[in-house]
Amino acid sequence: MIRVTETILLDESEIRERFRRSSGPGGQNVNKVSTAVQLRFDVRNSRSLPDDVRVRLVRLAGRRMTGEGVLIIEARRFRTQERNRQDARDRLIGLVRKAAEALAPRRKTRPTGESRKRRLASKRRRSEFKKTRRPVPVPEI
C-alpha cells in the first residue's frame, strides 16, 4: 500500500509498470538497458479512491488520461530504472494529493464604484485617441 494522505492509500496491485528503453543520457547503456518507466493507474476502476477525488483527478490529469480512464505517467529523467520508477510513483502521489484537496467555493464579487469609473474613463480616452485617426473632412465649396 502506498500512503498518499491520512485517508487515501493506493493499492500497489492497481499500478502497472512497464519498462522500456529511454532516449537521452546513458552512455553505452542507452541502447541496452530499459530504464524508462511507463506507469499506468486505472482511475475509473480504482477501489482506493473516493468518488470526489476520482472526479478531480480525471480533470487534473488532462491529456495523460486515456479514454478508458487510465492515467499514464512516463518517467525517463534519470539513468537508472529504480530512480525513474520512484519518480513516476512520486508524480502519481503528487497528482492524487492535489486531487484530494477540495476546492474552496467561489464567492461572487462585484467591481467597486471607483474601478468602474476608472474603466469607463479609460474607454473614453481610448475612444478620443482613435477619433484622431479618422480622415479630416474636406469642406465643400
Secondary structure, 3 states (H helix, E strand, C coil): CEECCCCCEECHHHEEEEEECCCCCCHHHHHCCCCEEEEEEECCCCCCCCHHHHHHHHHHHHHHECCCCEEEEEECCCCCHHHHHHHHHHHHHHHHHHHHCCCCCCCCCCCCHHHHHHHHHHHHHHHHHHHCCCCCCCCCC
